[in-house]
Amino acid sequence: MTVLIVDNPSEPGTDLIVKELASAGVPMFRMDMADFPSALDFRASFGVERWEGVLTKGERSVDLSAIRAVYWNRPGAFTFPGLSESDERYARDAARIGFGGVLTSLDAAYLNHPAKSTAAEFRPRQLQVASAAGLAIPQTLVTTEAEAVRRFSRNVGGPVVTRALGAPVAARTAGYECLCVREPDPDALEGIASTAHLFQERIEKDFEVRAVFVGDECFSARVDAVTDQARIGIDRRSGCDSVKLTPVETPRDVHHALRRYAAVMGLACFTADFVVRPSGQWVFLEADPRGRWAWTNSPDLPVAKAIAGVLEEWCDL
């Protein structure tokens, strides 16, 4: 049985998973959605209860019926150079619905199914599910109204921060990606009406934690800034020498809550970010079903080995 790996070719975490699967002798077929159709051919017909056919890339091919596990992360977009704008739009939709529809309908287990990952990206839903699962969350406001922000700030009775929704606005400096997480000026909110904005109470913190949930395991690392650049908002997902990682034990109640979160969201793997108060309470900030974790992977935090183990187990079922 085979693992299908769907990702862009430059994802370091996926490279680590491939090495683990290769060491275990697990057959795999790696591809990118951007390979289709220029470098990737396929045919598929619906037989009895399942899609049957073949994927071919260069000299390699895989039978769809042999795929028992799918690792779906951050594949590239379809490209159709040379077509007119209208033809490109049609070709892209046809590829998404036809080719993508087959790949997301295989008789296989997905880590994670792209439909589940997309649904799990919505921050308000994350906070709702996390709270229901038993995790502490910050007081939160999503709005387009400046006056609502001012009332929220007064009700919180302390500092408020705004966090990017969707793809974060970021600036790259010396190889680092800095997120715009900042305290808003209550007298300078003129642009808030342009789209939805998220505001939260600033949590008094002892330290931050990046947790990676895989299957039923949770690998957590304390994240401490060691440079001024990190202290002003480094995107921890990019990985860099500006932070120090220390493995920490995930509190039992947090681990149980993350299991419940995974079950509701339908995820087999995700990253989650926490702020830990001086009292020791873990406060959930956000989760990412496609979160980057390669920078946390180590002998003490064997994330790649755990993911490869889940995929291998699925192939043996």
PLY file of the C-alpha trace (Angstrom):
ply
format ascii 1.0
element vertex 317
property float x
property float y
property float z
element edge 316
property int vertex1
property int vertex2
end_header
0.00 0.00 0.00
1.16 3.55 -0.78
1.22 6.98 0.85
0.27 9.84 -1.46
2.06 13.07 -0.52
0.50 16.25 -1.89
2.62 19.32 -1.21
4.84 21.94 -2.78
8.46 20.82 -3.34
10.05 23.24 -0.87
8.30 22.34 2.41
10.99 21.25 4.91
8.58 19.37 7.15
7.41 17.23 4.25
11.02 16.44 3.37
11.49 15.13 6.91
8.38 12.95 6.62
9.60 11.53 3.31
12.91 10.57 4.93
11.11 8.82 7.78
8.83 6.90 5.41
11.78 5.92 3.22
13.69 4.64 6.26
10.68 2.52 7.19
10.39 1.18 3.64
6.93 2.64 3.09
6.05 3.14 -0.61
5.11 6.72 -1.44
4.25 8.95 -4.37
4.97 12.68 -3.99
3.31 15.28 -6.17
2.25 18.91 -6.26
-1.09 20.11 -7.60
0.94 22.63 -9.63
2.43 19.64 -11.52
-0.94 19.09 -13.20
-1.30 18.84 -16.13
2.13 19.80 -17.49
4.15 17.21 -15.53
1.47 14.96 -14.09
-1.01 12.77 -15.97
-3.94 10.87 -14.55
-6.95 8.83 -15.48
-9.69 7.68 -13.17
-12.91 5.75 -13.52
-15.42 4.93 -10.86
-15.61 1.19 -10.29
-17.39 -0.60 -7.45
-17.41 1.79 -4.46
-14.13 3.52 -5.32
-12.13 5.44 -7.91
-9.69 3.36 -9.92
-6.97 4.61 -12.20
-3.39 5.83 -12.20
-1.26 8.91 -11.50
1.88 9.27 -13.61
4.75 11.69 -13.11
7.76 11.13 -15.33
8.87 7.53 -14.95
6.87 6.95 -11.78
3.24 5.99 -11.42
0.83 4.83 -8.74
-2.51 3.04 -8.88
-5.23 5.00 -7.12
-6.51 1.78 -5.55
-3.11 1.30 -3.85
-3.29 4.63 -2.00
-4.32 4.06 1.60
-2.99 7.25 3.25
-2.75 10.83 2.01
-0.56 13.58 3.47
-2.03 16.84 2.14
-0.25 20.00 3.19
0.37 23.14 1.11
0.34 22.22 -2.58
0.89 24.89 -5.22
-1.84 26.33 -7.42
-2.77 25.13 -10.89
-1.13 27.12 -13.67
-2.10 27.23 -17.33
0.39 29.45 -19.18
-0.57 30.56 -22.67
-4.34 30.48 -22.17
-6.60 33.49 -22.31
-8.00 34.76 -19.02
-11.40 33.14 -19.59
-9.89 29.84 -20.76
-7.49 29.81 -17.81
-10.37 30.34 -15.40
-12.27 27.43 -16.93
-9.19 25.17 -16.98
-8.41 25.96 -13.36
-11.97 25.21 -12.23
-12.06 22.02 -14.29
-8.77 20.87 -12.75
-9.95 21.70 -9.24
-13.30 19.94 -9.63
-12.15 17.03 -11.79
-8.59 16.23 -10.77
-8.91 17.63 -7.26
-12.28 15.95 -6.85
-10.80 12.53 -7.54
-7.83 13.05 -5.22
-10.10 14.12 -2.37
-12.43 11.15 -2.88
-9.97 8.28 -2.58
-10.65 5.29 -0.34
-7.91 6.49 2.01
-7.30 8.30 5.30
-6.21 11.93 5.02
-3.80 13.93 7.14
-5.58 16.29 6.68
-8.45 16.26 4.20
-8.25 19.66 2.45
-11.94 20.36 3.07
-11.42 19.84 6.82
-8.26 21.97 6.79
-10.02 24.82 5.01
-12.94 24.76 7.44
-10.51 24.72 10.38
-8.73 27.90 9.27
-11.51 30.23 10.44
-10.26 31.92 13.61
-13.68 32.61 15.18
-14.58 28.95 14.74
-11.26 27.91 16.28
-11.94 29.98 19.38
-15.48 28.64 19.70
-14.40 25.01 19.39
-11.38 25.50 21.66
-13.54 27.05 24.37
-16.13 24.27 24.11
-13.29 21.73 24.31
-12.20 23.19 27.64
-9.35 25.51 26.66
-9.01 29.02 28.06
-9.20 31.70 25.35
-8.68 35.48 25.42
-11.61 37.89 25.40
-12.12 38.52 21.69
-13.88 40.96 19.39
-14.30 40.76 15.60
-15.68 43.97 14.11
-15.60 46.75 11.54
-16.66 49.41 14.07
-14.14 51.71 15.70
-16.45 52.52 18.61
-16.90 48.80 19.31
-13.11 48.52 19.68
-13.03 51.40 22.16
-15.85 49.85 24.23
-14.10 46.48 24.12
-10.86 48.05 25.35
-12.65 49.74 28.26
-14.45 46.50 29.20
-11.23 44.49 29.10
-9.66 47.01 31.45
-6.17 46.41 30.12
-4.07 46.32 26.95
-5.68 45.09 23.72
-3.93 43.67 20.66
-5.05 43.23 17.07
-4.09 40.06 15.23
-4.11 39.40 11.50
-7.03 37.44 10.08
-6.39 35.21 7.10
-3.00 35.48 5.45
-1.07 37.80 7.77
0.40 41.04 6.62
4.13 40.45 6.99
7.46 42.03 6.25
10.64 40.08 5.66
13.81 41.45 7.19
17.10 39.58 7.14
15.28 36.32 6.47
12.76 36.75 9.27
9.01 37.08 8.84
7.46 39.55 11.29
3.72 39.45 11.90
1.65 42.54 12.53
0.44 41.76 16.05
0.29 45.10 17.83
-1.57 47.28 20.26
-3.99 49.48 18.30
-4.21 53.24 18.81
-7.84 53.93 19.85
-7.59 57.35 18.22
-6.38 55.94 14.88
-8.97 53.39 13.80
-10.13 55.07 10.60
-9.35 52.07 8.39
-11.19 49.49 10.47
-14.38 49.75 8.40
-12.59 48.39 5.33
-12.81 44.75 6.45
-13.14 42.48 9.50
-10.55 42.92 12.25
-9.86 40.78 15.31
-9.01 42.25 18.72
-8.10 40.41 21.90
-7.07 41.20 25.42
-3.31 41.06 25.82
-2.60 38.10 28.08
0.01 38.59 30.79
2.48 35.88 29.92
5.31 33.94 31.43
6.20 32.32 28.10
4.71 31.06 24.82
4.19 27.49 23.63
3.96 25.93 20.18
2.15 22.58 20.39
1.97 20.07 17.54
-0.88 17.56 17.79
-0.37 14.34 15.79
-2.77 11.42 15.95
-3.19 11.18 19.71
0.17 12.66 20.71
1.05 16.24 21.56
4.56 17.68 21.22
4.96 21.01 22.99
7.87 23.44 23.02
8.36 26.52 25.15
9.28 29.43 22.86
11.51 32.16 24.30
12.71 35.18 22.34
16.47 35.64 22.34
16.66 38.69 20.05
14.91 42.05 19.98
13.51 41.15 16.57
11.81 38.09 17.99
10.33 40.11 20.83
8.47 42.41 18.42
6.61 39.67 16.59
8.57 36.97 14.83
6.39 34.44 13.06
7.48 31.34 14.99
6.34 29.14 12.07
9.21 30.32 9.88
11.84 28.96 12.23
14.98 30.93 13.04
17.77 31.48 15.50
15.86 34.31 17.16
13.99 31.95 19.48
15.00 29.27 21.94
12.93 26.08 22.09
12.63 23.95 25.21
10.47 20.81 25.22
7.74 21.02 27.87
5.14 18.56 29.06
1.64 19.31 27.84
-0.72 19.58 30.82
-3.15 16.69 30.90
-6.23 18.91 30.69
-4.80 20.75 27.69
-3.94 17.47 25.95
-7.46 16.15 26.51
-8.94 19.42 25.23
-6.79 19.24 22.09
-8.09 15.71 21.46
-11.64 17.05 21.64
-10.68 19.95 19.35
-9.19 17.53 16.80
-12.31 15.36 16.88
-14.70 18.28 16.28
-12.55 19.78 13.51
-11.89 16.38 11.91
-8.11 16.85 11.99
-5.36 14.28 12.43
-2.63 16.90 12.81
-2.39 20.61 13.57
-0.28 23.17 15.40
-1.59 25.32 18.23
-0.14 28.42 19.86
-0.54 29.22 23.54
0.41 31.94 25.99
1.18 30.61 29.47
0.25 32.96 32.30
2.51 33.41 35.33
-0.08 31.30 37.18
0.69 28.40 34.81
-2.62 28.54 32.90
-2.32 27.80 29.17
-4.37 30.23 27.04
-5.21 29.17 23.47
-4.49 31.76 20.77
-4.93 29.96 17.45
-4.49 26.68 15.60
-3.27 25.95 12.09
-4.24 22.71 10.29
-1.29 23.31 7.96
1.01 24.78 10.58
4.75 24.66 9.97
6.52 22.55 12.55
9.88 21.57 10.99
11.67 24.15 13.13
10.47 22.34 16.27
11.39 18.83 15.09
14.17 17.23 17.13
15.00 13.97 18.92
13.10 15.37 21.91
10.16 16.47 19.73
9.99 13.81 16.97
7.08 15.31 15.03
8.14 13.97 11.62
8.52 10.45 13.01
5.07 10.66 14.60
3.40 11.83 11.37
5.19 9.16 9.34
4.11 6.59 11.92
0.44 7.55 11.54
0.67 7.34 7.75
2.43 3.97 7.93
-0.20 2.64 10.35
-2.98 3.70 7.99
-1.28 1.86 5.13
-1.24 -1.33 7.20
-4.96 -1.25 8.00
0 1
1 2
2 3
3 4
4 5
5 6
6 7
7 8
8 9
9 10
10 11
11 12
12 13
13 14
14 15
15 16
16 17
17 18
18 19
19 20
20 21
21 22
22 23
23 24
24 25
25 26
26 27
27 28
28 29
29 30
30 31
31 32
32 33
33 34
34 35
35 36
36 37
37 38
38 39
39 40
40 41
41 42
42 43
43 44
44 45
45 46
46 47
47 48
48 49
49 50
50 51
51 52
52 53
53 54
54 55
55 56
56 57
57 58
58 59
59 60
60 61
61 62
62 63
63 64
64 65
65 66
66 67
67 68
68 69
69 70
70 71
71 72
72 73
73 74
74 75
75 76
76 77
77 78
78 79
79 80
80 81
81 82
82 83
83 84
84 85
85 86
86 87
87 88
88 89
89 90
90 91
91 92
92 93
93 94
94 95
95 96
96 97
97 98
98 99
99 100
100 101
101 102
102 103
103 104
104 105
105 106
106 107
107 108
108 109
109 110
110 111
111 112
112 113
113 114
114 115
115 116
116 117
117 118
118 119
119 120
120 121
121 122
122 123
123 124
124 125
125 126
126 127
127 128
128 129
129 130
130 131
131 132
132 133
133 134
134 135
135 136
136 137
137 138
138 139
139 140
140 141
141 142
142 143
143 144
144 145
145 146
146 147
147 148
148 149
149 150
150 151
151 152
152 153
153 154
154 155
155 156
156 157
157 158
158 159
159 160
160 161
161 162
162 163
163 164
164 165
165 166
166 167
167 168
168 169
169 170
170 171
171 172
172 173
173 174
174 175
175 176
176 177
177 178
178 179
179 180
180 181
181 182
182 183
183 184
184 185
185 186
186 187
187 188
188 189
189 190
190 191
191 192
192 193
193 194
194 195
195 196
196 197
197 198
198 199
199 200
200 201
201 202
202 203
203 204
204 205
205 206
206 207
207 208
208 209
209 210
210 211
211 212
212 213
213 214
214 215
215 216
216 217
217 218
218 219
219 220
220 221
221 222
222 223
223 224
224 225
225 226
226 227
227 228
228 229
229 230
230 231
231 232
232 233
233 234
234 235
235 236
236 237
237 238
238 239
239 240
240 241
241 242
242 243
243 244
244 245
245 246
246 247
247 248
248 249
249 250
250 251
251 252
252 253
253 254
254 255
255 256
256 257
257 258
258 259
259 260
260 261
261 262
262 263
263 264
264 265
265 266
266 267
267 268
268 269
269 270
270 271
271 272
272 273
273 274
274 275
275 276
276 277
277 278
278 279
279 280
280 281
281 282
282 283
283 284
284 285
285 286
286 287
287 288
288 289
289 290
290 291
291 292
292 293
293 294
294 295
295 296
296 297
297 298
298 299
299 300
300 301
301 302
302 303
303 304
304 305
305 306
306 307
307 308
308 309
309 310
310 311
311 312
312 313
313 314
314 315
315 316
